[in-house]
Amino acid sequence: MTKAPISTPAGTAPHAPRAGKGRARPATTWGQARSTAADAARPLPAVTRDLSEALGHVLAEPLAALTDLPSFDTSAMDGWAVAGPGPWQVQGSGVLAGGRPEPLADGAAVLIATGARVPPGAIAVLRREHGELTADGLLRDSGPQPVTAGRDIRPRGEECRSGEPLLAAGTAVTPAVLGLAAAAGYDQLVVHRRPTVELLVLGDELLESGLPGDGRVRDALGPLLPPWLESCGAEVTARRRVADDFGPLREAVLHSPADVVVTTGSTAAGPVDFLHDALAEAGARLLVDSVAVRPGHPMLLAELPPAADGRSRRLVGLPGNPLAAVAGTVTLARPLLRRLGGHPDPRPRRLPAAAPLPGHPRDTRLLPVLLADEEVVPLPFDGPAMLRGLALADGLAVVPAGGVPKGTAAEVLEIPGQ
């Protein structure tokens, strides 16, 4: 819904509305908020990337083999390529990987390296440890079983044939996918563009170095969030501090070139919480405004006016308390960024609780937990301003209102970056 205009109280500067006054903010359920974030955008357009630049993207079209794999009969072992039944007369200087061997006549053998092309006429490879050279220059098979046709040869097309589908669109490009693509003959991949993110850290009380004190606290989210956002598939293009001031915040939101703006703090109704007013003045449309989850309920999601080039833009407003901001990240930022990057929805993971998981009387709770013997173990230090429990956690348990009894299954969210 579009926010109504906000009047300027007497005595305040023009275009500097007083934050947090008279704002009705019905909370969205946690499940609805995640669904809204995932449905707030479509995958970004396809782009072509060199293999060296495709890691972390998602395939925008299926990957099919451009050649047979292997593309020729290949030796699976060091030894001798042999033609016909033994014993064999050894000839030539050997075949190395990348070489072009001469044909073998019946009764002949040639040294061959693993990965080398099998000579025409060869029926098998005799392993080095099974070969015995006699005084008269013949090669005999001394292995426990007689060598048979096809032994230790990887035949052409054993892994796939040219044109065979290898991977579906929507597959994340991992190091293994890069290796497969290279083996299949690709120099480039068609992938979805990764969403760009600008992180705006709000709060005049934040310190970037040194010990906290005298009312100042260290900025924990500036170091924490960029790698988390990147693990969600984003490209973090900028991280900058913005003062607790309506004008600079409005300008930062209005003119950010990123696909997604992520802010920390200013989502509640405090005296310097100007984010709602800045969004209203910038012409944004709120999609989620407060979520029934603890910690992190004053999170928000907004649709920003399009960028100068017509691209759609979104804003995720995270609460300023560290664990509350983490809750906002997994609830709103992660589903949105994954959808923009073309990632499929993850399968929910449910595990039994090793001990009761305490819940909130009315709202969903996100609780740092350990995973031990395929069970969920709650951790202490789970207040909205705490990160100590999260630093030890293997995941975040989704605890419905009232809690989860021992032995009952609970959904466990992956912690970004792990």
C-alpha positions in Angstrom: 0.0 0.0 0.0 1.1 3.6 -0.7 1.7 5.6 2.5 -0.4 8.7 3.0 1.3 12.0 3.0 2.9 13.0 6.3 2.3 16.5 7.6 5.3 18.5 8.9 4.9 19.4 12.6 5.3 23.0 13.6 8.9 24.0 14.2 10.5 21.3 12.1 12.4 21.9 9.0 10.6 21.5 5.6 10.8 18.0 4.2 11.9 16.6 7.6 8.9 14.7 8.9 8.9 13.7 12.5 9.6 9.9 12.5 7.3 7.3 13.9 4.2 9.3 14.7 0.7 8.1 13.8 1.9 5.1 11.8 -0.4 2.1 11.6 1.6 -1.0 10.9 -0.3 -4.3 10.9 2.2 -7.2 11.1 2.4 -9.7 8.3 2.8 -13.4 9.3 6.3 -14.8 8.9 5.4 -17.2 6.2 3.5 -14.6 4.3 6.4 -12.2 4.5 8.8 -14.8 3.0 6.4 -15.6 0.2 5.9 -11.9 -0.5 9.7 -11.4 -0.7 10.1 -14.3 -3.1 7.2 -13.2 -5.3 8.3 -9.5 -5.3 10.5 -10.0 -8.4 11.3 -12.3 -11.3 14.7 -13.6 -12.2 16.9 -11.0 -13.7 17.7 -11.2 -17.5 20.1 -13.7 -18.9 23.7 -12.7 -19.6 26.7 -14.5 -21.0 29.7 -14.9 -18.7 33.1 -16.5 -19.3 33.6 -19.5 -17.2 36.0 -17.6 -14.9 33.2 -15.1 -14.1 30.2 -17.5 -13.9 30.8 -18.9 -10.4 27.8 -18.2 -8.1 25.4 -17.4 -10.9 22.5 -19.7 -12.0 22.1 -21.3 -15.4 19.5 -19.4 -17.4 19.2 -22.3 -20.0 19.9 -26.0 -19.9 23.5 -27.2 -20.3 23.9 -29.8 -23.1 27.1 -31.6 -24.1 28.8 -30.1 -27.1 30.8 -33.3 -27.7 31.0 -36.9 -26.6 32.7 -37.4 -23.2 35.3 -38.7 -23.5 35.6 -37.6 -27.1 37.8 -40.6 -27.9 38.7 -44.0 -26.4 40.9 -43.2 -23.4 43.3 -45.2 -21.3 42.1 -45.4 -17.7 45.5 -46.6 -16.4 49.2 -46.4 -17.0 50.3 -49.5 -18.8 50.3 -51.0 -22.3 47.7 -50.8 -25.0 47.5 -54.3 -26.4 46.1 -55.7 -29.7 44.9 -59.3 -29.8 45.8 -62.1 -27.4 49.2 -62.1 -25.7 52.0 -62.4 -25.4 52.7 -59.1 -27.3 55.6 -57.5 -29.0 56.3 -54.1 -27.6 56.8 -51.4 -30.2 57.3 -47.6 -30.4 58.2 -45.2 -27.7 54.8 -44.9 -26.0 51.7 -42.9 -26.1 51.2 -39.8 -23.9 48.1 -37.8 -23.2 47.5 -35.4 -26.1 49.4 -37.6 -28.6 48.1 -39.2 -31.8 49.0 -42.9 -31.7 49.8 -45.1 -34.7 47.5 -48.1 -35.3 48.5 -51.3 -33.5 48.8 -54.6 -35.4 47.5 -57.8 -33.9 50.0 -59.1 -31.4 51.6 -55.7 -30.7 51.7 -53.5 -27.6 52.7 -50.0 -26.8 53.3 -48.1 -23.5 50.4 -45.8 -22.7 49.8 -43.1 -20.1 46.5 -42.5 -18.2 44.3 -40.2 -20.3 46.1 -40.9 -23.5 44.2 -41.8 -26.7 44.0 -45.6 -27.2 45.6 -46.6 -30.5 43.4 -47.9 -33.3 43.4 -51.7 -33.2 44.0 -51.9 -29.4 41.5 -54.0 -27.5 42.5 -53.3 -23.9 45.0 -51.7 -21.6 47.2 -54.0 -19.5 48.1 -52.3 -16.3 51.7 -51.6 -15.6 51.7 -53.7 -12.4 50.3 -56.7 -14.4 52.7 -56.6 -17.3 55.9 -58.6 -17.3 58.7 -58.1 -19.9 60.6 -61.2 -20.8 64.2 -61.5 -21.9 63.2 -62.0 -25.5 61.3 -58.7 -25.5 57.8 -60.0 -25.2 55.1 -58.6 -22.9 53.1 -61.1 -20.9 50.1 -60.7 -18.7 50.9 -61.6 -15.0 47.7 -60.3 -13.5 45.3 -62.3 -11.4 42.7 -62.4 -14.2 43.5 -62.5 -17.9 43.1 -59.2 -19.7 39.8 -59.0 -21.5 38.5 -56.8 -24.3 37.7 -53.3 -23.1 39.7 -53.6 -19.8 40.8 -50.2 -18.4 39.6 -48.3 -21.5 37.1 -45.4 -21.1 35.1 -45.7 -24.3 34.1 -42.7 -26.3 30.8 -41.3 -25.0 31.0 -43.2 -21.7 29.9 -40.1 -19.7 27.6 -38.5 -22.3 26.9 -38.2 -26.0 27.0 -34.9 -27.9 23.7 -33.0 -27.4 22.8 -35.0 -24.3 21.3 -32.8 -21.5 23.7 -32.4 -18.6 22.1 -29.8 -16.3 18.8 -28.1 -16.1 18.2 -24.3 -16.1 18.1 -23.1 -12.6 21.2 -25.0 -11.5 23.7 -23.0 -9.4 27.1 -22.7 -11.0 29.5 -24.4 -8.5 33.1 -25.2 -9.1 32.0 -28.7 -10.2 29.6 -27.2 -12.7 32.4 -25.1 -14.1 34.5 -28.2 -14.5 31.8 -30.1 -16.2 31.1 -27.2 -18.5 34.7 -26.9 -19.5 35.0 -30.7 -20.1 31.9 -30.5 -22.3 33.4 -27.8 -24.5 32.1 -24.6 -23.1 34.0 -21.3 -22.8 31.0 -19.3 -21.7 27.8 -19.9 -19.9 24.3 -18.2 -20.2 23.3 -17.3 -16.7 21.0 -15.0 -14.8 22.6 -11.7 -13.8 23.3 -11.5 -10.1 21.3 -8.8 -8.3 23.4 -5.8 -7.2 23.0 -4.6 -3.6 23.9 -1.3 -1.9 24.1 -1.6 1.9 23.2 1.5 3.8 24.3 1.4 7.5 22.2 3.9 9.5 23.0 5.1 13.0 25.0 8.0 14.4 25.9 5.9 17.4 28.0 3.4 15.4 31.7 3.1 15.7 33.8 1.4 12.9 36.8 0.7 15.1 37.9 0.6 18.7 36.1 -0.2 21.9 32.5 0.8 22.4 31.6 3.2 25.2 30.1 6.6 26.1 26.9 5.7 24.4 28.6 4.5 21.2 28.5 0.9 19.9 30.5 -1.0 17.3 28.9 -1.5 13.9 28.5 -5.3 13.8 26.3 -5.4 10.7 28.7 -3.6 8.3 31.2 -6.6 8.5 28.5 -9.3 8.9 26.0 -8.5 6.1 28.1 -8.1 2.9 29.4 -11.7 2.8 25.9 -13.0 3.9 24.3 -11.1 1.0 26.9 -12.4 -1.4 26.2 -15.9 -0.2 22.5 -15.3 -1.1 23.6 -14.7 -4.7 24.0 -10.9 -4.6 26.8 -8.6 -5.8 27.4 -6.1 -3.1 28.5 -3.0 -5.0 28.7 -0.5 -2.1 28.5 -0.3 1.7 28.2 3.2 3.2 27.2 5.0 6.3 24.2 7.3 6.3 23.5 9.8 9.1 20.4 9.7 11.1 18.9 12.5 9.0 15.9 12.5 6.8 17.4 14.3 3.8 20.5 12.2 3.3 18.5 9.0 3.8 15.9 10.0 1.3 18.6 10.9 -1.3 20.5 7.7 -0.7 17.3 5.6 -1.2 16.1 7.6 -4.2 19.3 7.6 -6.1 20.8 4.2 -5.4 21.6 2.5 -8.7 21.4 -1.0 -7.1 18.7 -3.6 -7.8 18.2 -4.0 -4.0 18.9 -1.4 -1.3 19.5 -3.0 2.1 19.3 -0.7 5.1 20.1 -1.4 8.8 18.1 0.5 11.5 15.4 3.2 11.3 12.6 0.7 10.7 10.7 1.3 14.0 9.1 4.4 15.3 11.8 6.1 17.3 12.7 9.9 17.2 15.3 9.4 14.4 13.7 6.5 12.6 13.1 8.3 9.2 13.0 5.3 6.9 9.2 5.2 6.5 9.1 8.9 5.8 12.0 8.7 3.3 10.3 5.9 1.5 7.0 7.8 1.3 8.6 10.9 0.0 10.6 8.8 -2.6 7.4 7.4 -3.9 8.0 3.8 -2.7 5.3 1.2 -2.2 5.4 -0.8 0.9 5.0 -4.6 0.3 5.7 -5.7 3.9 5.6 -3.4 6.9 6.4 -5.3 10.1 6.4 -9.0 10.5 5.0 -11.2 13.3 8.4 -12.7 14.1 10.8 -12.3 17.1 13.4 -11.0 16.9 13.1 -8.6 14.0 9.4 -7.7 13.8 10.0 -4.1 12.5 11.5 -5.2 9.2 10.1 -4.0 5.9 10.1 -4.6 2.2 9.4 -1.8 -0.4 9.2 -1.4 -4.1 11.2 1.7 -5.1 10.7 3.9 -8.1 12.5 2.4 -11.2 16.1 3.3 -11.8 17.1 5.7 -14.6 17.4 2.9 -17.1 14.0 1.5 -16.2 15.2 -1.4 -14.0 13.0 -2.4 -11.1 14.4 -1.7 -7.6 13.5 -3.0 -4.1 14.5 -2.0 -0.6 14.8 -4.4 2.4 14.8 -2.5 5.7 16.5 -4.5 8.5 16.2 -3.6 12.2 19.3 -2.2 13.8 19.7 -4.9 16.5 22.2 -7.5 15.1 20.2 -10.7 15.6 17.0 -8.9 14.6 18.8 -7.8 11.4 19.8 -11.5 10.8 16.1 -12.5 11.1 15.2 -9.8 8.6 17.9 -11.1 6.2 16.6 -14.7 6.2 13.0 -13.6 6.1 13.1 -10.9 3.4 16.5 -10.4 1.8 17.4 -14.0 1.1 14.2 -15.1 -0.7 14.2 -11.9 -2.7 17.8 -12.1 -3.8 17.6 -15.8 -4.6 14.5 -15.2 -6.8 16.2 -12.3 -8.6 19.3 -14.5 -9.2 17.2 -17.4 -10.6 17.8 -19.8 -7.8 15.0 -22.4 -7.2 13.2 -22.4 -3.8 15.1 -24.5 -1.3 13.5 -27.6 0.1 12.5 -27.1 3.8 14.6 -29.1 6.3 12.8 -30.4 9.3 14.5 -32.1 12.3 13.3 -33.2 15.7 14.0 -31.0 18.8 16.4 -32.6 21.3 15.0 -30.3 23.9 11.9 -28.0 24.1 12.3 -24.9 21.8 10.9 -21.9 23.6 8.5 -19.8 21.6 6.8 -16.4 21.7 3.2 -16.2 22.9 1.9 -14.9 19.6 4.6 -14.6 17.0 7.0 -16.9 15.2 10.4 -17.0 16.7 13.8 -17.6 15.0 16.1 -19.3 17.3 19.8 -20.1 16.9 20.4 -23.8 17.2 23.0 -26.5 17.0 22.5 -29.6 14.9 23.6 -32.7 16.8 22.9 -36.3 15.7 20.2 -35.0 13.4 18.4 -33.2 16.2 17.9 -29.5 17.0 19.6 -28.2 20.2 18.6 -24.6 21.3 21.4 -22.1 22.1 21.5 -19.4 24.7 22.3 -15.7 23.9 19.4 -15.3 21.6 18.3 -11.8 22.4 17.7 -9.3 19.5 21.0 -7.4 20.2 23.1 -10.6 20.6 25.3 -12.4 18.1 27.1 -14.8 20.5 24.5 -17.6 20.0 24.5 -17.1 16.2 28.3 -17.4 16.1 27.9 -21.0 17.5 24.8 -21.9 15.5 24.4 -24.4 12.6 21.0 -22.9 11.7 17.9 -21.0 12.8 14.9 -23.0 14.0 11.5 -21.7 13.0 9.6 -21.9 16.3 5.8 -21.3 16.0 3.9 -19.4 18.7 3.9 -21.3 21.9 7.1 -23.2 21.2 8.1 -26.7 20.0 8.0 -29.7 22.4 10.9 -32.1 22.7 10.8 -34.7 19.9 8.6 -32.6 17.6 10.0 -31.6 14.2 10.9 -28.0 13.5 12.0 -26.3 10.3 15.6 -25.3 10.3 16.8 -22.4 8.1 20.3 -22.4 6.6 22.5 -19.6 7.9 23.8 -17.7 4.9 27.5 -18.3 4.2 27.6 -21.6 5.9 
